[in-house]
Amino acid sequence: MTDNIPLQPVRQKKRMDSRPRGGCCEWLRCCGAGEPRPRTVWLGHPEKRDQRYPRNVINNQKYNFFTFLPGVLFNQFKYFFNLYFLLLACSQFVPEMRLGALYTYWVPLGFVLAVTIIREAVEEIRCYVRDKEVNSQVYSRLTARGTVKVKSSSIQVGDLIIVEKNQRVPADMIFLRTSEKNGSCFLRTDQLDGETDWKLRLPVACTQRLPTAADLLQIRSYVYAEEPNIDIHNFVGTFTREDSDAPISESLSVENALWAGTVTASGTIVGVVLYTGRELRSVMNTSNPRSKIGLFDLEVNCLTKILFGALVVVSLVMVALQHFAGRWYLQIIRFLLLFSNIIPISLRVNLDMGKIVYSWVIRRDSKIPGTVVRSSTIPEQLGRISYLLTDKTGTLTQNEMVFKRLHLGTVAYGLDSMDEVQSHIFSIYTQVALVQWTESVGLTLVGRDQSSMQLRTPGDQILNFTILQIFPFTYESKRMGIIVRDESTGEITFYMKGADVVMAGIVQYNDWLEEECGNMAREGLRVLVVAKKSLAEEQYQDFEARYVQAKLSVHDRSLKVATVIESLEMEMELLCLTGVEDQLQADVRPTLETLRNAGIKVWMLTGDKLETATCTAKNAHLVTRNQDIHVFRLVTNRGEAHLELNAFRRKHDCALVISGDSLEVCLKYYEYEFMELACQCPAVVCCRCAPTQKAQIVRLLQERTGKLTCAVGDGGNDVSMIQESDCGVGVEGKEGKQASLAADFSITQFKHLGRLLMVHGRNSYKRSAALSQFVIHRSLCISTMQAVFSSVFYFASVPLYQGFLIIGYSTIYTMFPVFSLVLDKDVKSEVAMLYPELYKDLLKGRPLSYKTFLIWVLISIYQGSTIMYGALLLFESEFVHIVAISFTSLILTELLMVALTIQTWHWLMTVAELLSLACYIASLVFLHEFIDVYFIATLSFLWKVSVITLISCLPLYVLKYLRRRFSPPSYSKLTS
């Protein structure tokens, strides 16, 4: 076969990752805290401890008072170039190496360090204030002498703490009592897990039955709890009361746990403290995510390395031209110092300040309200995205389900036939009883608490049910169940609802489930399967005994409980299928079209069925009407993957739809070949995709293509993908804020992504590229002048400019105009949104490349040489005249070059230009040590400076005009 792929087994590559793997438990062991162990906590008796526990203090600071300055300085000087500038400054203490006043080298370095220290200090102070506020919150502690007030930082393991409504839970506790009549409470957990829905928590039954809270101190009881760990969704423990006639034991789970950082939403509660300080679940889950370094920063670092190489070469050439005479090794060091301006020390500061400006502009954009910049170090990434990976539910869709279809096996009902359903319920109401409907179909939920529920039928009859057991939904099981007893008949029924993929193996065999699930999915509906099973009294009692025993287990409790529940999940009667539709987010279609026209390929990664995902992709225009779709057949082994990849290779310009199982097989055996083919597709849809697979796909795209990726999601299952991508965007949705809090950028709607990339990403990248190259140009100009000066005067290592001149050049004389480039833009934001093709030009990295770098180097050499040779030719008798002529021409040249570079003038740019020029003119009065004040007031000085500046800048203005006339950039026609 000529079209066969030369398939080879995948050679797995090791991924270098700087993220810590061990988590907080590893940190505890490293710090000598020992292996985390289970514990026995006596209620109200913190002195009865079997081990030492950490203080209940929250500390998010990186440093303390003594380690702040050493820590900040170490983090700065561990980078080569900062250390290099420190060594240069220190070398000035050696007389043989000194080239001028000490402040010439120490002031620029001190300024850079001061900016960093101030920034770190502000962050540390903010952290300290936040931590102090949390640690100083006052709570009520239940003691033998009554209730006493205690600070959060003074709470100990074993304390009985009272938490009022809307108050933060100060430590990890077990729920003992509540003031609510229904015997439960709700917690707001959005600050812990990012989910906005309230969580129901249940107290220990034994302690809830006590007459008063004070009785908690009169009983002899304890809690046995598992060792501290990071799992906020599970807990294993037992409660034991020893002073009763027969010891009472109750199993404890996450339903009885109150994690620190959550907020009580109902009633007043009492809990016993289990974990404090660094053993809190919230603290152990706080880890530093992978530090993202932008591609732009890596490119700038590469250019600075080239500049360092040039610095060494120039220094060696100067010494070589002296024929390595005398103490030549000292001359090399002196020339390294003399030409140190080749590497601009202010480059990093300018770029960091520019990023702060970009972040501020994004937050202030009224067109994308609510946008938050959580990582201000990578805004330029937004301007170079090649692959966008997006979740479906809640991101492209609204996560608002609209009921569309009910299928009962023999008949299907849609929205237009609800009257038939109503009459069906009226006649046989005891059959679709737990299907959640509203009064529109005649069955109403009128009452619900922890132990019972009441339903009203269309005939106003009240049905009473006792709730015996509830099995909550989990992402692992993908189903939920309930066991109820009909009080009128005594019948016990087990109801279950869940995803079709898991329910298919639980219900009795039938010939319509799979077919109808497929039909609904092809209509873009999400399918829910409802089933039931009648239980005899003896059968339920046997189940309850095994279930309670499993819940009391301390080891492998989850596995034992799941095993007992699964013993009921067999041969269940299929009741019905429900189909719901998830509506698209506003303006999803034009946003995806904008991204596609910008050259960004969109991959949709979802956990939904293949048919549902395909339908959504078509509906959202992720796949255009004229594109074919190749549905990758389900493969289970290497041979099947081989055949299917060959079939896929024959297709051209078609979107790919693949399931997570098939994807796993392909990546296991033919990773390179699959990724090569998938990257050629205009769009890719991965369905039944697990969170780990989402992150794996992002990583593979980065490794195989070398392109920048952006991941967008709204749920907790998208966090790994968001953190793995080069640029993570979280959407605040109904699934909570977990994705938003973990992302680099947070938006409120998917449609805001277009403006975030097309406008802010594009501007940030182009502005930083212009800023970095201009800062380099500014440094190379003065270094070229120094090289010309040294070569003319017999290669002497004597500085051309000294003292304040060298400092003022890169600060007050040129800093503001150069930095004002962060306000420049080539087109208006409306034009950038209207013509997304402009974004495509950035994907090749042309604003900052070796070509543009070389052009700026040549410009710097030309201008520096012109200014220096002009000053040498035109000066009259004194050396100080050379300094005056050349330095003034240099300042004017830099200001004119900024004006030449600007494409759209902002009023602040004009102010910066005039302010800098005024500062220079005003400072001439105080520079008599370096400049002849009387000479600069002569006509001779003025015409010489004018001629030199004109020769330096005029050719570049002519070249710019000719280029725009005969080879205009892509945006020029749009701005005319």
Backbone hydrogen bonds, N-H to C=O, Kabsch-Sander energy under -0.5 kcal/mol:
donor,donor_aa,acceptor,acceptor_aa,energy
4,N,1,M,-0.9
7,L,5,I,-2.3
10,V,669,Y,-0.8
12,Q,10,V,-0.8
16,M,14,K,-0.5
17,D,15,R,-0.6
24,C,284,M,-0.6
26,E,22,G,-0.9
27,W,23,G,-1.3
28,L,24,C,-2.6
29,R,25,C,-1.9
30,C,26,E,-2.4
31,C,27,W,-1.9
32,G,29,R,-1.5
33,A,28,L,-2.5
39,R,225,A,-2.2
41,V,39,R,-0.5
41,V,223,V,-3.0
42,W,40,T,-0.5
42,W,48,K,-0.5
43,L,221,S,-1.7
44,G,158,G,-1.9
45,H,42,W,-1.6
48,K,45,H,-1.5
49,R,47,E,-1.8
56,N,153,S,-0.6
56,N,155,I,-0.5
57,V,55,R,-2.0
59,N,57,V,-0.5
68,F,64,N,-1.5
71,G,67,T,-2.4
72,V,68,F,-2.8
73,L,69,L,-2.4
74,F,70,P,-2.3
75,N,71,G,-2.2
76,Q,72,V,-1.4
77,F,73,L,-2.7
78,K,74,F,-1.0
79,Y,76,Q,-1.0
83,L,79,Y,-2.2
84,Y,80,F,-2.5
85,F,81,F,-2.2
86,L,82,N,-1.8
87,L,83,L,-2.4
88,L,84,Y,-2.1
89,A,85,F,-2.2
90,C,86,L,-2.6
91,S,87,L,-1.9
92,Q,88,L,-0.6
92,Q,89,A,-1.1
93,F,90,C,-1.8
94,V,91,S,-1.7
97,M,94,V,-1.6
98,R,94,V,-1.0
98,R,95,P,-0.6
104,T,101,A,-1.3
105,Y,102,L,-1.5
106,W,102,L,-2.3
107,V,103,Y,-1.9
109,L,105,Y,-1.3
110,G,106,W,-3.0
111,F,107,V,-2.6
112,V,108,P,-2.1
113,L,109,L,-2.4
114,A,110,G,-2.6
115,V,111,F,-2.3
116,T,112,V,-1.8
117,I,113,L,-3.1
118,I,114,A,-2.8
119,R,115,V,-2.2
120,E,116,T,-2.7
121,A,117,I,-2.7
122,V,118,I,-2.5
123,E,119,R,-1.9
124,E,120,E,-2.6
125,I,121,A,-2.8
126,R,122,V,-2.3
127,C,123,E,-2.3
128,Y,124,E,-2.7
129,V,125,I,-2.7
130,R,126,R,-2.4
131,D,127,C,-3.0
132,K,128,Y,-2.8
133,E,129,V,-2.2
134,V,130,R,-2.0
135,N,131,D,-3.0
136,S,132,K,-1.6
137,Q,134,V,-1.1
139,Y,150,V,-3.0
140,S,162,I,-1.0
141,R,148,V,-3.2
142,L,160,L,-3.0
143,T,141,R,-0.6
143,T,146,G,-2.1
146,G,143,T,-1.6
148,V,141,R,-2.2
150,V,139,Y,-2.5
152,S,137,Q,-1.9
153,S,135,N,-1.9
154,S,151,K,-1.5
155,I,152,S,-1.3
158,G,273,V,-1.9
159,D,156,Q,-1.9
160,L,142,L,-0.5
161,I,159,D,-0.7
161,I,271,G,-2.5
162,I,140,S,-3.0
163,V,161,I,-0.5
163,V,269,I,-2.7
164,E,162,I,-0.5
166,N,264,T,-2.9
167,Q,164,E,-1.6
169,V,262,T,-2.9
172,D,275,Y,-1.3
173,M,171,A,-0.5
173,M,258,L,-2.6
174,I,272,V,-2.1
175,F,256,N,-3.2
176,L,270,V,-2.8
177,R,270,V,-1.7
179,S,268,T,-1.8
183,G,180,E,-1.3
185,C,201,R,-2.1
187,L,199,K,-2.5
188,R,263,V,-3.2
189,T,187,L,-0.6
192,L,189,T,-1.8
193,D,189,T,-2.7
194,G,189,T,-0.7
194,G,190,D,-0.7
199,K,187,L,-2.6
201,R,185,C,-2.9
202,L,255,E,-2.6
204,V,175,F,-1.8
208,Q,204,V,-2.2
209,R,205,A,-1.3
210,L,207,T,-0.9
215,D,212,T,-0.8
216,L,213,A,-1.8
217,L,214,A,-1.5
218,Q,215,D,-1.1
219,I,215,D,-0.8
221,S,219,I,-0.9
222,Y,240,T,-2.2
223,V,41,V,-2.8
224,Y,238,T,-2.8
225,A,39,R,-2.8
225,A,223,V,-0.6
226,E,236,V,-1.5
232,I,230,I,-0.8
237,G,252,L,-1.4
238,T,224,Y,-2.1
239,F,250,E,-2.9
240,T,222,Y,-2.5
241,R,248,I,-2.5
242,E,220,R,-2.8
242,E,240,T,-0.5
243,D,220,R,-0.8
248,I,241,R,-2.0
250,E,239,F,-2.4
252,L,237,G,-2.9
256,N,253,S,-1.8
257,A,254,V,-1.1
258,L,173,M,-2.9
259,W,257,A,-0.5
261,G,169,V,-2.0
262,T,259,W,-1.6
263,V,188,R,-1.9
264,T,167,Q,-1.8
265,A,186,F,-3.2
266,S,186,F,-0.8
269,I,163,V,-2.5
270,V,177,R,-2.2
271,G,161,I,-2.2
272,V,174,I,-1.7
273,V,159,D,-2.2
274,L,172,D,-3.2
275,Y,172,D,-1.5
279,E,276,T,-2.2
280,L,277,G,-1.7
284,M,280,L,-2.6
285,N,281,R,-1.5
286,T,283,V,-1.2
287,S,285,N,-0.9
292,K,290,R,-0.6
293,I,291,S,-0.5
294,G,292,K,-0.6
298,L,294,G,-1.8
299,E,295,L,-2.2
300,V,296,F,-2.4
301,N,297,D,-2.4
302,C,298,L,-1.9
303,L,299,E,-2.1
304,T,300,V,-2.3
305,K,301,N,-1.7
306,I,302,C,-1.8
307,L,303,L,-2.3
308,F,304,T,-2.2
309,G,305,K,-2.2
310,A,306,I,-2.3
311,L,307,L,-2.4
312,V,308,F,-2.2
313,V,309,G,-2.4
314,V,310,A,-2.8
315,S,311,L,-2.0
316,L,312,V,-2.4
317,V,313,V,-2.6
318,M,314,V,-2.2
319,V,315,S,-1.9
320,A,316,L,-2.6
321,L,317,V,-2.4
322,Q,318,M,-0.6
322,Q,319,V,-0.7
323,H,320,A,-2.1
324,F,319,V,-2.1
325,A,322,Q,-0.7
328,W,326,G,-2.2
330,L,327,R,-0.9
331,Q,327,R,-1.4
332,I,328,W,-2.1
333,I,329,Y,-1.5
334,R,330,L,-2.4
335,F,331,Q,-2.6
336,L,332,I,-2.3
337,L,333,I,-2.1
338,L,334,R,-2.6
339,F,335,F,-2.6
340,S,337,L,-1.1
342,I,339,F,-2.3
343,I,340,S,-1.4
345,I,343,I,-0.5
347,L,344,P,-1.2
350,N,346,S,-2.5
351,L,347,L,-2.3
352,D,348,R,-2.4
353,M,349,V,-2.5
354,G,350,N,-2.2
355,K,351,L,-2.1
356,I,352,D,-1.6
357,V,353,M,-1.9
358,Y,354,G,-2.5
359,S,355,K,-2.4
360,W,356,I,-2.2
361,V,357,V,-2.5
362,I,358,Y,-2.3
363,R,359,S,-2.2
364,R,360,W,-1.7
365,D,362,I,-1.1
366,S,364,R,-0.6
368,I,365,D,-1.1
371,T,368,I,-1.3
372,V,746,S,-2.5
374,R,372,V,-0.7
374,R,744,D,-2.2
375,S,744,D,-1.8
378,I,375,S,-0.8
381,Q,378,I,-1.1
382,L,378,I,-0.5
382,L,379,P,-1.0
383,G,380,E,-1.5
383,G,761,G,-0.6
384,R,381,Q,-2.0
386,S,708,L,-2.2
387,Y,708,L,-1.7
388,L,601,K,-3.0
389,L,387,Y,-0.5
389,L,710,C,-3.1
390,T,388,L,-0.6
390,T,603,W,-2.8
391,D,712,V,-2.0
395,T,392,K,-1.4
396,L,392,K,-1.6
397,T,392,K,-2.1
398,Q,583,Q,-3.7
401,M,399,N,-0.5
402,V,581,E,-2.4
403,F,401,M,-0.5
404,K,579,G,-2.7
405,R,579,G,-2.0
406,L,413,Y,-2.7
407,H,577,L,-3.0
408,L,411,V,-2.9
410,T,408,L,-0.6
413,Y,406,L,-3.5
415,L,404,K,-0.6
417,S,414,G,-1.6
418,M,415,L,-0.8
420,E,417,S,-0.6
421,V,417,S,-1.1
422,Q,418,M,-2.3
423,S,419,D,-2.0
424,H,420,E,-2.1
425,I,421,V,-2.5
426,F,422,Q,-2.1
427,S,423,S,-1.6
428,I,424,H,-2.5
431,Q,428,I,-1.3
433,A,431,Q,-1.0
435,V,432,V,-1.7
436,Q,434,L,-0.6
437,W,435,V,-0.8
441,V,438,T,-1.7
442,G,439,E,-1.3
443,L,438,T,-0.8
444,T,442,G,-0.5
444,T,456,R,-2.1
446,V,444,T,-0.7
446,V,454,Q,-2.2
447,G,454,Q,-1.4
449,D,452,S,-2.5
453,M,465,F,-2.1
454,Q,447,G,-2.4
455,L,463,L,-2.3
456,R,444,T,-2.8
457,T,461,Q,-2.5
460,D,457,T,-2.1
463,L,455,L,-3.3
463,L,461,Q,-0.5
464,N,462,I,-0.5
465,F,453,M,-2.6
466,T,485,R,-2.6
467,I,451,S,-2.5
467,I,465,F,-0.5
468,L,466,T,-0.7
468,L,483,I,-2.8
469,Q,483,I,-1.5
471,F,481,G,-3.0
474,T,479,R,-0.6
478,K,474,T,-2.6
480,M,497,K,-2.5
481,G,471,F,-2.2
482,I,495,Y,-2.3
483,I,469,Q,-2.6
484,V,493,T,-2.4
485,R,466,T,-2.3
486,D,491,E,-2.7
487,E,464,N,-2.1
487,E,485,R,-0.7
490,G,486,D,-3.6
492,I,535,L,-0.7
493,T,484,V,-2.6
493,T,491,E,-0.5
494,F,533,K,-3.1
495,Y,482,I,-2.9
495,Y,493,T,-0.6
496,M,531,A,-2.7
497,K,480,M,-2.4
498,G,529,V,-1.9
499,A,478,K,-2.1
500,D,527,V,-0.5
502,V,499,A,-1.0
503,M,499,A,-2.4
504,A,500,D,-1.9
505,G,502,V,-0.8
506,I,503,M,-1.5
507,V,503,M,-2.2
508,Q,572,M,-2.8
516,E,512,W,-2.5
517,C,513,L,-2.4
518,G,514,E,-1.9
519,N,515,E,-2.1
520,M,516,E,-2.6
521,A,517,C,-2.2
522,R,518,G,-2.2
523,E,519,N,-0.8
523,E,520,M,-0.7
524,G,521,A,-1.9
525,L,520,M,-2.3
526,R,580,V,-3.4
528,L,578,T,-2.3
529,V,498,G,-2.6
530,V,576,C,-2.5
531,A,496,M,-3.0
532,K,573,E,-2.2
533,K,494,F,-1.6
535,L,492,I,-2.7
540,Y,536,A,-2.4
541,Q,537,E,-2.5
542,D,538,E,-2.2
543,F,539,Q,-1.9
544,E,540,Y,-3.2
545,A,541,Q,-2.1
546,R,542,D,-1.9
547,Y,543,F,-2.7
548,V,544,E,-2.8
549,Q,545,A,-2.0
550,A,546,R,-2.1
551,K,547,Y,-2.0
552,L,548,V,-1.2
553,S,550,A,-0.9
560,K,556,D,-2.1
561,V,557,R,-2.9
562,A,558,S,-2.5
563,T,559,L,-2.0
564,V,560,K,-1.9
565,I,561,V,-2.3
566,E,562,A,-2.5
567,S,563,T,-0.8
567,S,564,V,-0.6
568,L,565,I,-1.9
569,E,565,I,-1.0
570,M,568,L,-2.2
572,M,506,I,-1.9
573,E,532,K,-3.0
575,L,530,V,-2.5
576,C,530,V,-1.5
577,L,407,H,-2.5
578,T,528,L,-2.4
579,G,405,R,-3.1
580,V,526,R,-2.2
581,E,402,V,-2.5
582,D,524,G,-0.5
583,Q,400,E,-1.1
583,Q,581,E,-0.7
585,Q,396,L,-3.2
588,V,585,Q,-1.3
591,T,587,D,-1.4
592,L,588,V,-2.6
593,E,589,R,-2.2
594,T,590,P,-2.2
595,L,591,T,-2.3
596,R,592,L,-2.3
597,N,593,E,-2.4
598,A,594,T,-1.3
599,G,596,R,-1.6
600,I,595,L,-2.3
601,K,386,S,-2.5
601,K,599,G,-0.5
602,V,682,P,-0.7
603,W,388,L,-3.1
603,W,601,K,-0.5
604,M,684,V,-2.8
605,L,390,T,-2.7
605,L,603,W,-0.6
606,T,604,M,-0.6
606,T,686,C,-2.9
613,A,609,K,-2.6
614,T,610,L,-2.4
615,C,611,E,-2.3
616,T,612,T,-2.3
617,A,613,A,-2.4
618,K,614,T,-2.0
619,N,615,C,-2.6
620,A,616,T,-2.6
621,H,618,K,-1.1
622,L,617,A,-2.1
623,V,617,A,-1.5
624,T,622,L,-0.5
627,Q,624,T,-1.5
628,D,653,D,-0.6
630,H,655,A,-3.4
631,V,629,I,-0.7
632,F,630,H,-0.8
632,F,657,V,-3.2
641,A,637,N,-2.0
642,H,638,R,-2.2
643,L,639,G,-2.1
644,E,640,E,-2.5
645,L,641,A,-2.4
646,N,642,H,-1.8
647,A,643,L,-2.0
648,F,644,E,-2.3
649,R,645,L,-1.9
650,R,646,N,-0.8
650,R,647,A,-0.6
651,K,648,F,-1.3
655,A,628,D,-2.7
656,L,683,A,-2.1
657,V,630,H,-2.4
658,I,685,V,-2.7
660,G,687,C,-1.6
663,L,659,S,-2.4
664,E,660,G,-2.1
665,V,661,D,-1.7
666,C,662,S,-2.5
667,L,663,L,-2.6
668,K,664,E,-1.5
669,Y,665,V,-1.7
670,Y,666,C,-2.8
674,F,670,Y,-2.5
675,M,671,E,-2.4
676,E,672,Y,-2.1
677,L,673,E,-1.9
678,A,674,F,-3.0
679,C,675,M,-2.2
680,Q,677,L,-1.0
681,C,678,A,-1.4
684,V,602,V,-1.3
685,V,656,L,-3.1
686,C,604,M,-3.1
687,C,658,I,-2.4
687,C,685,V,-0.6
688,R,608,D,-1.6
689,C,606,T,-2.5
690,A,688,R,-0.5
694,K,690,A,-1.9
695,A,691,P,-1.8
696,Q,692,T,-1.9
697,I,693,Q,-2.5
698,V,694,K,-1.9
699,R,695,A,-2.2
700,L,696,Q,-2.4
701,L,697,I,-2.3
702,Q,698,V,-2.0
703,E,699,R,-2.3
704,R,700,L,-3.0
705,T,701,L,-1.9
706,G,701,L,-0.6
706,G,702,Q,-1.2
707,K,701,L,-0.6
708,L,384,R,-0.6
710,C,387,Y,-2.5
711,A,727,C,-1.3
712,V,389,L,-2.9
713,G,729,V,-1.6
718,D,715,G,-1.8
719,V,716,G,-1.1
722,I,718,D,-2.5
723,Q,719,V,-2.8
724,E,720,S,-1.5
725,S,721,M,-1.4
726,D,709,T,-0.5
727,C,709,T,-1.2
729,V,711,A,-3.1
730,G,745,F,-2.8
731,V,713,G,-2.7
732,E,730,G,-0.5
732,E,747,I,-2.3
733,G,731,V,-0.8
733,G,736,G,-1.3
736,G,733,G,-1.4
737,K,194,G,-4.1
738,Q,194,G,-0.7
741,L,737,K,-3.0
742,A,738,Q,-1.3
743,A,739,A,-0.9
743,A,740,S,-0.5
744,D,728,G,-1.4
745,F,728,G,-2.0
746,S,372,V,-2.9
747,I,730,G,-2.8
752,H,749,Q,-1.3
753,L,750,F,-1.9
754,G,751,K,-0.8
755,R,751,K,-0.6
756,L,752,H,-2.1
757,L,753,L,-2.1
758,M,754,G,-3.0
759,V,755,R,-1.7
760,H,755,R,-1.7
761,G,756,L,-1.6
762,R,757,L,-1.3
763,N,759,V,-2.5
764,S,760,H,-2.4
765,Y,761,G,-2.1
766,K,762,R,-2.3
767,R,763,N,-2.7
768,S,764,S,-2.3
769,A,765,Y,-2.2
770,A,766,K,-2.2
771,L,767,R,-2.8
772,S,768,S,-2.7
773,Q,769,A,-2.0
774,F,770,A,-1.9
775,V,771,L,-2.3
776,I,772,S,-2.1
777,H,773,Q,-2.3
778,R,774,F,-2.6
779,S,775,V,-1.7
780,L,776,I,-2.8
781,C,777,H,-2.3
782,I,778,R,-1.2
783,S,779,S,-1.8
784,T,780,L,-2.6
785,M,781,C,-2.0
786,Q,782,I,-1.8
787,A,783,S,-2.2
788,V,784,T,-2.5
789,F,785,M,-2.5
790,S,786,Q,-2.6
791,S,787,A,-2.3
792,V,788,V,-2.2
793,F,789,F,-1.8
794,Y,791,S,-0.8
794,Y,792,V,-0.5
795,F,790,S,-2.0
796,A,790,S,-1.0
796,A,793,F,-0.7
798,V,796,A,-1.6
805,L,802,Q,-1.4
806,I,803,G,-0.6
807,I,803,G,-1.1
808,G,804,F,-3.7
809,Y,805,L,-1.8
810,S,806,I,-0.7
810,S,807,I,-0.5
811,T,807,I,-0.6
811,T,808,G,-0.6
813,Y,808,G,-2.3
814,T,811,T,-0.5
815,M,811,T,-3.0
818,V,814,T,-2.0
819,F,815,M,-2.7
820,S,816,F,-1.7
821,L,818,V,-1.5
822,V,819,F,-2.0
823,L,820,S,-2.0
824,D,821,L,-1.4
832,A,828,K,-2.1
833,M,829,S,-1.9
834,L,830,E,-1.9
835,Y,831,V,-2.4
838,L,835,Y,-2.0
839,Y,836,P,-1.5
840,K,836,P,-0.8
841,D,837,E,-0.8
841,D,838,L,-0.5
842,L,839,Y,-1.3
843,L,839,Y,-0.6
843,L,840,K,-0.9
844,K,841,D,-0.8
845,G,842,L,-2.2
846,R,841,D,-0.6
848,L,845,G,-0.6
853,F,849,S,-2.5
854,L,850,Y,-2.3
855,I,851,K,-2.2
856,W,852,T,-2.3
857,V,853,F,-2.1
858,L,854,L,-2.5
859,I,855,I,-2.4
860,S,856,W,-2.5
861,I,857,V,-2.6
862,Y,858,L,-2.6
863,Q,859,I,-2.9
864,G,860,S,-2.9
865,S,861,I,-2.4
866,T,862,Y,-2.6
867,I,863,Q,-2.6
868,M,864,G,-2.2
869,Y,865,S,-2.9
870,G,866,T,-2.1
871,A,867,I,-2.2
872,L,868,M,-2.2
873,L,869,Y,-2.2
874,L,870,G,-2.1
875,F,871,A,-1.6
881,H,878,E,-1.1
882,I,878,E,-0.7
882,I,879,F,-0.7
883,V,879,F,-1.5
884,A,880,V,-2.1
885,I,881,H,-2.8
886,S,882,I,-2.7
887,F,883,V,-2.4
888,T,884,A,-1.9
889,S,885,I,-2.2
890,L,886,S,-2.2
891,I,887,F,-2.4
892,L,888,T,-2.4
893,T,889,S,-2.4
894,E,890,L,-2.3
895,L,891,I,-2.2
896,L,892,L,-2.5
897,M,893,T,-2.4
898,V,894,E,-1.9
899,A,895,L,-1.8
900,L,896,L,-1.9
901,T,897,M,-2.0
902,I,898,V,-2.1
909,M,906,H,-1.0
910,T,906,H,-1.4
911,V,907,W,-2.0
912,A,908,L,-2.5
913,E,909,M,-2.3
914,L,910,T,-2.4
915,L,911,V,-2.8
916,S,912,A,-2.3
917,L,913,E,-2.1
918,A,914,L,-2.4
919,C,915,L,-2.4
920,Y,916,S,-2.1
921,I,917,L,-2.3
922,A,918,A,-2.6
923,S,919,C,-1.9
924,L,920,Y,-1.0
924,L,921,I,-0.6
925,V,922,A,-0.9
926,F,923,S,-1.3
927,L,923,S,-0.5
927,L,924,L,-0.8
930,F,927,L,-1.6
931,I,927,L,-2.9
933,V,931,I,-0.9
936,I,932,D,-1.7
937,A,934,Y,-0.7
938,T,935,F,-1.8
942,L,938,T,-1.4
943,W,939,L,-2.4
944,K,940,S,-1.8
945,V,941,F,-2.3
946,S,942,L,-2.3
947,V,943,W,-2.4
948,I,944,K,-2.3
949,T,945,V,-2.6
950,L,946,S,-2.4
951,I,947,V,-2.6
952,S,948,I,-2.0
953,C,949,T,-2.1
954,L,950,L,-2.8
956,L,953,C,-0.6
957,Y,953,C,-1.8
958,V,954,L,-2.3
959,L,955,P,-2.5
960,K,956,L,-2.3
961,Y,957,Y,-2.1
962,L,958,V,-2.6
963,R,959,L,-2.4
964,R,960,K,-2.3
965,R,961,Y,-1.5
966,F,962,L,-2.7
967,S,963,R,-2.7
972,S,969,P,-1.2
974,L,971,Y,-0.6
975,T,971,Y,-1.3
976,S,972,S,-1.1
